[in-house]
Amino acid sequence: MTDISTSTYVPNLSSSAFSQFKGRTTGVGADGANADSQTFTVSKAGEYNFKINNSFTNVEIRNDRNEVVTSLRSNESTADASARLGPGTYTATFSQGNRAAGVRDYSMDVTEKQNILVTAGGASLKGTAQPPGNGDTGVQKHTFNVVQGGTFTADISLPNTRWAMMDKDGKVVAASDSSKPDAQQNFLQKPTYKLQPGQYTMVVVPPSDLKSPTDFRLGLVPRNPDLTESGTNQESAIQKTLRERQSRLQQWASQGTTKTSTKA
């Protein structure tokens, strides 16, 4: 067993929307647990999400003044945390919460935290879906801040993907499933979602058979809720079908949020 050492390759988080750190806890940390360290830089101030994909793993991130800027502690499931980082050099130290486990592989995903502003003109989220693996389900969380409420339709470019949007109290206000395409022929037949001003959390569940990192876009498009093909607000058969399916998706999302949540 050797003392922990940092990797010779030093990635810059500001140069990519997604970074992943992988290694093995072949060293020994200050507390005697199996550990490893990796160094990275930030060239442009920003907020980042950190997610450790392994159970019973601790991560401590320090700046070049040896100050802790964020930490993660996973138990049976993965763990995530976010931190705002300024330009500089940082060190992430990975150590095992279970000392009897011996040397283990680890991986940590780092993504830029996007605080999406939703206005009357809508909004767009750009992300990168990651293949499930190393205990990671691939579930992503994004923050939406609605500054101008309204009624919107939603489109996601990634096939076979489920998503749900929840308000600050955990109530599901919108949900959909791109693995079951809507019987949509035009914009007027798409389901609509009414959003009030406030902060929302978007949970995106990519397909389980995803083979490689895939960029995707999720857009919210403003929609007049009273506008229909006939020019009236009478509910058509297709709209009734879509509304009923939307209710089922919202029920799925409300039941599934506790299963996909993580513990720090």
BALOBA-1460 file (C-alpha; in Angstrom, 3 decimals):
// residues 264
<rec num="1" residu="m" x="0.000" y="0.000" z="0.000"/>
<rec num="2" residu="t" x="1.301" y="3.453" z="-0.897"/>
<rec num="3" residu="d" x="0.507" y="7.004" z="0.025"/>
<rec num="4" residu="i" x="-2.158" y="8.626" z="-2.134"/>
<rec num="5" residu="s" x="-0.902" y="10.499" z="-5.162"/>
<rec num="6" residu="t" x="-2.506" y="12.655" z="-7.809"/>
<rec num="7" residu="s" x="-2.896" y="11.832" z="-11.494"/>
<rec num="8" residu="t" x="-0.445" y="13.364" z="-13.999"/>
<rec num="9" residu="y" x="-3.378" y="14.360" z="-16.236"/>
<rec num="10" residu="v" x="-5.140" y="17.473" z="-14.925"/>
<rec num="11" residu="p" x="-8.537" y="18.090" z="-16.587"/>
<rec num="12" residu="n" x="-10.151" y="21.517" z="-16.830"/>
<rec num="13" residu="l" x="-13.826" y="21.369" z="-15.812"/>
<rec num="14" residu="s" x="-14.540" y="24.613" z="-17.666"/>
<rec num="15" residu="s" x="-13.655" y="23.051" z="-21.027"/>
<rec num="16" residu="s" x="-16.385" y="20.387" z="-21.009"/>
<rec num="17" residu="a" x="-20.024" y="20.026" z="-19.962"/>
<rec num="18" residu="f" x="-19.228" y="16.589" z="-18.543"/>
<rec num="19" residu="s" x="-16.154" y="15.118" z="-16.858"/>
<rec num="20" residu="q" x="-15.603" y="11.772" z="-15.198"/>
<rec num="21" residu="f" x="-12.921" y="10.765" z="-12.702"/>
<rec num="22" residu="k" x="-12.039" y="7.083" z="-12.434"/>
<rec num="23" residu="g" x="-9.431" y="5.317" z="-10.344"/>
<rec num="24" residu="r" x="-8.656" y="2.794" z="-7.625"/>
<rec num="25" residu="t" x="-8.180" y="3.361" z="-3.925"/>
<rec num="26" residu="t" x="-4.658" y="1.950" z="-3.870"/>
<rec num="27" residu="g" x="-3.250" y="4.536" z="-1.466"/>
<rec num="28" residu="v" x="-3.767" y="5.312" z="2.213"/>
<rec num="29" residu="g" x="-5.549" y="8.417" z="3.444"/>
<rec num="30" residu="a" x="-4.895" y="10.453" z="6.569"/>
<rec num="31" residu="d" x="-7.438" y="8.376" z="8.499"/>
<rec num="32" residu="g" x="-5.891" y="5.082" z="7.425"/>
<rec num="33" residu="a" x="-8.627" y="4.158" z="4.935"/>
<rec num="34" residu="n" x="-7.927" y="3.093" z="1.359"/>
<rec num="35" residu="a" x="-7.840" y="6.286" z="-0.692"/>
<rec num="36" residu="d" x="-6.800" y="8.041" z="-3.894"/>
<rec num="37" residu="s" x="-6.576" y="11.667" z="-5.069"/>
<rec num="38" residu="q" x="-7.065" y="13.434" z="-8.385"/>
<rec num="39" residu="t" x="-6.394" y="17.040" z="-9.336"/>
<rec num="40" residu="f" x="-8.443" y="19.249" z="-11.651"/>
<rec num="41" residu="t" x="-8.582" y="22.916" z="-12.587"/>
<rec num="42" residu="v" x="-11.309" y="25.481" z="-13.223"/>
<rec num="43" residu="s" x="-10.561" y="28.344" z="-15.608"/>
<rec num="44" residu="k" x="-13.975" y="30.021" z="-15.457"/>
<rec num="45" residu="a" x="-16.135" y="30.461" z="-12.347"/>
<rec num="46" residu="g" x="-19.230" y="28.276" z="-12.333"/>
<rec num="47" residu="e" x="-21.415" y="25.887" z="-10.351"/>
<rec num="48" residu="y" x="-20.887" y="22.152" z="-10.709"/>
<rec num="49" residu="n" x="-22.680" y="18.953" z="-9.743"/>
<rec num="50" residu="f" x="-20.543" y="16.137" z="-8.321"/>
<rec num="51" residu="k" x="-21.882" y="12.573" z="-8.172"/>
<rec num="52" residu="i" x="-20.013" y="9.596" z="-6.736"/>
<rec num="53" residu="n" x="-21.239" y="6.388" z="-8.374"/>
<rec num="54" residu="n" x="-20.074" y="3.917" z="-5.707"/>
<rec num="55" residu="s" x="-21.517" y="2.833" z="-2.393"/>
<rec num="56" residu="f" x="-19.769" y="3.577" z="0.909"/>
<rec num="57" residu="t" x="-17.372" y="6.055" z="-0.653"/>
<rec num="58" residu="n" x="-16.348" y="9.463" z="0.705"/>
<rec num="59" residu="v" x="-15.150" y="12.359" z="-1.434"/>
<rec num="60" residu="e" x="-13.588" y="15.571" z="-0.169"/>
<rec num="61" residu="i" x="-12.761" y="18.395" z="-2.561"/>
<rec num="62" residu="r" x="-10.280" y="21.073" z="-1.482"/>
<rec num="63" residu="n" x="-9.025" y="24.220" z="-3.165"/>
<rec num="64" residu="d" x="-5.374" y="25.288" z="-3.471"/>
<rec num="65" residu="r" x="-5.583" y="26.824" z="0.033"/>
<rec num="66" residu="n" x="-6.493" y="23.375" z="1.405"/>
<rec num="67" residu="e" x="-10.026" y="24.541" z="2.227"/>
<rec num="68" residu="v" x="-12.891" y="22.052" z="1.800"/>
<rec num="69" residu="v" x="-15.303" y="23.361" z="-0.857"/>
<rec num="70" residu="t" x="-17.659" y="20.363" z="-0.890"/>
<rec num="71" residu="s" x="-17.850" y="16.754" z="0.271"/>
<rec num="72" residu="l" x="-19.896" y="13.651" z="-0.544"/>
<rec num="73" residu="r" x="-20.629" y="10.549" z="1.517"/>
<rec num="74" residu="s" x="-22.465" y="7.671" z="-0.121"/>
<rec num="75" residu="n" x="-24.046" y="4.783" z="1.760"/>
<rec num="76" residu="e" x="-25.967" y="2.027" z="-0.011"/>
<rec num="77" residu="s" x="-26.734" y="4.306" z="-2.954"/>
<rec num="78" residu="t" x="-24.929" y="7.001" z="-4.917"/>
<rec num="79" residu="a" x="-24.507" y="10.512" z="-3.522"/>
<rec num="80" residu="d" x="-24.365" y="13.961" z="-5.079"/>
<rec num="81" residu="a" x="-23.484" y="17.515" z="-4.094"/>
<rec num="82" residu="s" x="-22.981" y="20.832" z="-5.825"/>
<rec num="83" residu="a" x="-20.511" y="23.658" z="-5.327"/>
<rec num="84" residu="r" x="-19.647" y="26.977" z="-6.913"/>
<rec num="85" residu="l" x="-15.980" y="27.015" z="-7.895"/>
<rec num="86" residu="g" x="-13.801" y="29.938" z="-8.884"/>
<rec num="87" residu="p" x="-10.732" y="29.734" z="-11.125"/>
<rec num="88" residu="g" x="-7.973" y="27.659" z="-9.571"/>
<rec num="89" residu="t" x="-6.666" y="24.172" z="-8.852"/>
<rec num="90" residu="y" x="-8.616" y="21.630" z="-6.805"/>
<rec num="91" residu="t" x="-7.928" y="18.185" z="-5.367"/>
<rec num="92" residu="a" x="-10.564" y="15.468" z="-4.966"/>
<rec num="93" residu="t" x="-9.715" y="12.789" z="-2.390"/>
<rec num="94" residu="f" x="-11.651" y="9.508" z="-2.585"/>
<rec num="95" residu="s" x="-11.692" y="7.232" z="0.458"/>
<rec num="96" residu="q" x="-13.632" y="4.134" z="1.408"/>
<rec num="97" residu="g" x="-16.293" y="4.242" z="4.074"/>
<rec num="98" residu="n" x="-16.021" y="0.475" z="4.480"/>
<rec num="99" residu="r" x="-12.427" y="-0.289" z="5.441"/>
<rec num="100" residu="a" x="-12.948" y="-4.043" z="5.152"/>
<rec num="101" residu="a" x="-13.716" y="-3.779" z="1.436"/>
<rec num="102" residu="g" x="-10.078" y="-3.608" z="0.312"/>
<rec num="103" residu="v" x="-8.921" y="-1.796" z="-2.826"/>
<rec num="104" residu="r" x="-11.887" y="-0.781" z="-5.017"/>
<rec num="105" residu="d" x="-12.590" y="1.057" z="-8.244"/>
<rec num="106" residu="y" x="-14.421" y="4.383" z="-8.076"/>
<rec num="107" residu="s" x="-15.931" y="6.870" z="-10.502"/>
<rec num="108" residu="m" x="-17.273" y="10.399" z="-10.059"/>
<rec num="109" residu="d" x="-19.259" y="12.378" z="-12.633"/>
<rec num="110" residu="v" x="-18.963" y="16.169" z="-12.796"/>
<rec num="111" residu="t" x="-21.439" y="18.274" z="-14.751"/>
<rec num="112" residu="e" x="-21.991" y="21.989" z="-15.009"/>
<rec num="113" residu="k" x="-25.042" y="22.957" z="-12.973"/>
<rec num="114" residu="q" x="-27.521" y="24.709" z="-15.192"/>
<rec num="115" residu="n" x="-30.001" y="27.035" z="-13.493"/>
<rec num="116" residu="i" x="-32.464" y="27.279" z="-16.360"/>
<rec num="117" residu="l" x="-34.573" y="30.448" z="-16.497"/>
<rec num="118" residu="v" x="-38.069" y="29.913" z="-17.898"/>
<rec num="119" residu="t" x="-39.644" y="33.048" z="-19.350"/>
<rec num="120" residu="a" x="-42.737" y="33.672" z="-21.458"/>
<rec num="121" residu="g" x="-40.594" y="32.635" z="-24.422"/>
<rec num="122" residu="g" x="-39.854" y="29.197" z="-22.936"/>
<rec num="123" residu="a" x="-36.495" y="27.631" z="-22.094"/>
<rec num="124" residu="s" x="-34.040" y="24.989" z="-23.244"/>
<rec num="125" residu="l" x="-31.910" y="22.491" z="-21.319"/>
<rec num="126" residu="k" x="-28.824" y="20.937" z="-22.889"/>
<rec num="127" residu="g" x="-27.368" y="17.856" z="-21.270"/>
<rec num="128" residu="t" x="-25.371" y="14.685" z="-21.806"/>
<rec num="129" residu="a" x="-26.948" y="11.368" z="-20.868"/>
<rec num="130" residu="q" x="-24.526" y="8.826" z="-19.458"/>
<rec num="131" residu="p" x="-24.778" y="5.018" z="-19.768"/>
<rec num="132" residu="p" x="-25.713" y="3.316" z="-16.502"/>
<rec num="133" residu="g" x="-22.787" y="1.576" z="-14.839"/>
<rec num="134" residu="n" x="-20.649" y="1.260" z="-11.726"/>
<rec num="135" residu="g" x="-23.788" y="1.480" z="-9.618"/>
<rec num="136" residu="d" x="-24.932" y="4.664" z="-11.378"/>
<rec num="137" residu="t" x="-28.487" y="4.607" z="-12.732"/>
<rec num="138" residu="g" x="-27.850" y="7.576" z="-15.028"/>
<rec num="139" residu="v" x="-30.598" y="9.661" z="-13.374"/>
<rec num="140" residu="q" x="-29.983" y="13.412" z="-13.714"/>
<rec num="141" residu="k" x="-31.376" y="16.371" z="-11.782"/>
<rec num="142" residu="h" x="-31.624" y="19.905" z="-13.167"/>
<rec num="143" residu="t" x="-32.958" y="23.133" z="-11.665"/>
<rec num="144" residu="f" x="-35.538" y="25.252" z="-13.493"/>
<rec num="145" residu="n" x="-36.443" y="28.744" z="-12.284"/>
<rec num="146" residu="v" x="-39.744" y="29.948" z="-13.724"/>
<rec num="147" residu="v" x="-39.690" y="33.740" z="-13.713"/>
<rec num="148" residu="q" x="-42.742" y="34.135" z="-15.953"/>
<rec num="149" residu="g" x="-45.474" y="31.548" z="-15.547"/>
<rec num="150" residu="g" x="-47.526" y="30.175" z="-18.389"/>
<rec num="151" residu="t" x="-48.576" y="27.091" z="-20.306"/>
<rec num="152" residu="f" x="-45.927" y="25.125" z="-22.180"/>
<rec num="153" residu="t" x="-45.421" y="22.031" z="-24.280"/>
<rec num="154" residu="a" x="-42.217" y="20.015" z="-23.907"/>
<rec num="155" residu="d" x="-39.921" y="18.160" z="-26.276"/>
<rec num="156" residu="i" x="-36.929" y="15.945" z="-25.470"/>
<rec num="157" residu="s" x="-34.569" y="14.803" z="-28.195"/>
<rec num="158" residu="l" x="-33.418" y="11.602" z="-26.435"/>
<rec num="159" residu="p" x="-35.589" y="8.548" z="-27.286"/>
<rec num="160" residu="n" x="-36.814" y="6.101" z="-24.638"/>
<rec num="161" residu="t" x="-36.429" y="8.661" z="-21.862"/>
<rec num="162" residu="r" x="-38.674" y="9.510" z="-18.930"/>
<rec num="163" residu="w" x="-38.690" y="12.870" z="-17.189"/>
<rec num="164" residu="a" x="-40.647" y="14.629" z="-14.471"/>
<rec num="165" residu="m" x="-40.712" y="18.181" z="-13.128"/>
<rec num="166" residu="m" x="-41.464" y="18.796" z="-9.459"/>
<rec num="167" residu="d" x="-42.076" y="21.969" z="-7.476"/>
<rec num="168" residu="k" x="-40.239" y="22.839" z="-4.246"/>
<rec num="169" residu="d" x="-42.711" y="20.709" z="-2.253"/>
<rec num="170" residu="g" x="-42.049" y="17.636" z="-4.386"/>
<rec num="171" residu="k" x="-45.379" y="17.795" z="-6.238"/>
<rec num="172" residu="v" x="-45.154" y="16.599" z="-9.842"/>
<rec num="173" residu="v" x="-46.354" y="19.327" z="-12.209"/>
<rec num="174" residu="a" x="-45.233" y="17.789" z="-15.531"/>
<rec num="175" residu="a" x="-44.055" y="14.384" z="-16.734"/>
<rec num="176" residu="s" x="-43.614" y="12.491" z="-19.974"/>
<rec num="177" residu="d" x="-42.155" y="9.335" z="-21.497"/>
<rec num="178" residu="s" x="-40.521" y="9.472" z="-24.921"/>
<rec num="179" residu="s" x="-40.526" y="5.657" z="-25.160"/>
<rec num="180" residu="k" x="-44.266" y="5.892" z="-25.790"/>
<rec num="181" residu="p" x="-44.572" y="8.596" z="-28.455"/>
<rec num="182" residu="d" x="-47.704" y="10.706" z="-28.335"/>
<rec num="183" residu="a" x="-50.089" y="10.204" z="-31.233"/>
<rec num="184" residu="q" x="-49.226" y="13.733" z="-32.241"/>
<rec num="185" residu="q" x="-49.714" y="15.109" z="-35.725"/>
<rec num="186" residu="n" x="-49.043" y="18.743" z="-34.968"/>
<rec num="187" residu="f" x="-48.141" y="21.221" z="-32.250"/>
<rec num="188" residu="l" x="-51.774" y="21.658" z="-31.143"/>
<rec num="189" residu="q" x="-52.092" y="17.998" z="-30.169"/>
<rec num="190" residu="k" x="-49.188" y="17.929" z="-27.725"/>
<rec num="191" residu="p" x="-49.882" y="17.800" z="-23.965"/>
<rec num="192" residu="t" x="-49.479" y="21.086" z="-22.117"/>
<rec num="193" residu="y" x="-48.079" y="21.897" z="-18.666"/>
<rec num="194" residu="k" x="-49.014" y="24.933" z="-16.592"/>
<rec num="195" residu="l" x="-46.117" y="26.354" z="-14.584"/>
<rec num="196" residu="q" x="-46.370" y="29.038" z="-11.930"/>
<rec num="197" residu="p" x="-43.376" y="31.254" z="-11.029"/>
<rec num="198" residu="g" x="-40.989" y="29.438" z="-8.718"/>
<rec num="199" residu="q" x="-38.173" y="26.894" z="-8.590"/>
<rec num="200" residu="y" x="-38.593" y="23.396" z="-9.984"/>
<rec num="201" residu="t" x="-36.479" y="20.254" z="-10.155"/>
<rec num="202" residu="m" x="-36.346" y="18.287" z="-13.400"/>
<rec num="203" residu="v" x="-35.500" y="14.575" z="-13.077"/>
<rec num="204" residu="v" x="-34.386" y="12.896" z="-16.317"/>
<rec num="205" residu="v" x="-34.177" y="9.084" z="-16.548"/>
<rec num="206" residu="p" x="-32.266" y="8.071" z="-19.707"/>
<rec num="207" residu="p" x="-32.757" y="4.677" z="-21.375"/>
<rec num="208" residu="s" x="-31.219" y="1.718" z="-19.556"/>
<rec num="209" residu="d" x="-29.679" y="0.397" z="-22.777"/>
<rec num="210" residu="l" x="-27.720" y="3.575" z="-23.550"/>
<rec num="211" residu="k" x="-24.285" y="2.503" z="-24.824"/>
<rec num="212" residu="s" x="-22.319" y="5.762" z="-24.899"/>
<rec num="213" residu="p" x="-22.594" y="9.392" z="-23.685"/>
<rec num="214" residu="t" x="-25.294" y="11.099" z="-25.746"/>
<rec num="215" residu="d" x="-26.100" y="14.807" z="-25.963"/>
<rec num="216" residu="f" x="-29.747" y="15.743" z="-25.655"/>
<rec num="217" residu="r" x="-31.964" y="18.809" z="-25.525"/>
<rec num="218" residu="l" x="-35.182" y="19.369" z="-23.594"/>
<rec num="219" residu="g" x="-37.204" y="22.403" z="-24.588"/>
<rec num="220" residu="l" x="-40.226" y="24.155" z="-23.090"/>
<rec num="221" residu="v" x="-42.296" y="25.954" z="-25.727"/>
<rec num="222" residu="p" x="-45.063" y="28.464" z="-24.824"/>
<rec num="223" residu="r" x="-48.572" y="27.442" z="-25.828"/>
<rec num="224" residu="n" x="-51.991" y="29.117" z="-25.734"/>
<rec num="225" residu="p" x="-54.055" y="26.546" z="-23.782"/>
<rec num="226" residu="d" x="-57.333" y="27.646" z="-25.402"/>
<rec num="227" residu="l" x="-56.069" y="27.215" z="-28.948"/>
<rec num="228" residu="t" x="-57.196" y="24.073" z="-30.806"/>
<rec num="229" residu="e" x="-57.391" y="22.987" z="-34.420"/>
<rec num="230" residu="s" x="-61.030" y="24.023" z="-34.579"/>
<rec num="231" residu="g" x="-60.359" y="27.350" z="-32.880"/>
<rec num="232" residu="t" x="-62.361" y="26.458" z="-29.754"/>
<rec num="233" residu="n" x="-61.373" y="25.107" z="-26.391"/>
<rec num="234" residu="q" x="-63.397" y="21.910" z="-26.766"/>
<rec num="235" residu="e" x="-61.350" y="18.837" z="-25.836"/>
<rec num="236" residu="s" x="-60.780" y="16.509" z="-28.771"/>
<rec num="237" residu="a" x="-60.461" y="12.728" z="-28.546"/>
<rec num="238" residu="i" x="-56.696" y="12.851" z="-28.985"/>
<rec num="239" residu="q" x="-56.368" y="15.558" z="-26.341"/>
<rec num="240" residu="k" x="-58.379" y="13.436" z="-23.933"/>
<rec num="241" residu="t" x="-56.080" y="10.474" z="-24.562"/>
<rec num="242" residu="l" x="-52.976" y="12.618" z="-24.041"/>
<rec num="243" residu="r" x="-54.408" y="14.154" z="-20.887"/>
<rec num="244" residu="e" x="-55.175" y="10.744" z="-19.412"/>
<rec num="245" residu="r" x="-51.683" y="9.485" z="-20.247"/>
<rec num="246" residu="q" x="-50.152" y="12.598" z="-18.717"/>
<rec num="247" residu="s" x="-52.027" y="11.842" z="-15.488"/>
<rec num="248" residu="r" x="-50.615" y="8.325" z="-15.458"/>
<rec num="249" residu="l" x="-47.088" y="9.668" z="-16.001"/>
<rec num="250" residu="q" x="-47.514" y="12.140" z="-13.159"/>
<rec num="251" residu="q" x="-48.603" y="9.273" z="-10.934"/>
<rec num="252" residu="w" x="-45.495" y="7.304" z="-11.975"/>
<rec num="253" residu="a" x="-43.249" y="10.268" z="-11.251"/>
<rec num="254" residu="s" x="-44.732" y="10.907" z="-7.805"/>
<rec num="255" residu="q" x="-44.275" y="7.246" z="-6.896"/>
<rec num="256" residu="g" x="-40.790" y="7.015" z="-8.355"/>
<rec num="257" residu="t" x="-39.166" y="10.126" z="-6.901"/>
<rec num="258" residu="t" x="-38.371" y="8.429" z="-3.621"/>
<rec num="259" residu="k" x="-36.723" y="5.553" z="-5.470"/>
<rec num="260" residu="t" x="-34.450" y="7.760" z="-7.566"/>
<rec num="261" residu="s" x="-33.422" y="10.172" z="-4.825"/>
<rec num="262" residu="t" x="-29.888" y="10.025" z="-3.474"/>
<rec num="263" residu="k" x="-28.488" y="10.406" z="-0.010"/>
<rec num="264" residu="a" x="-25.543" y="12.593" z="0.728"/>
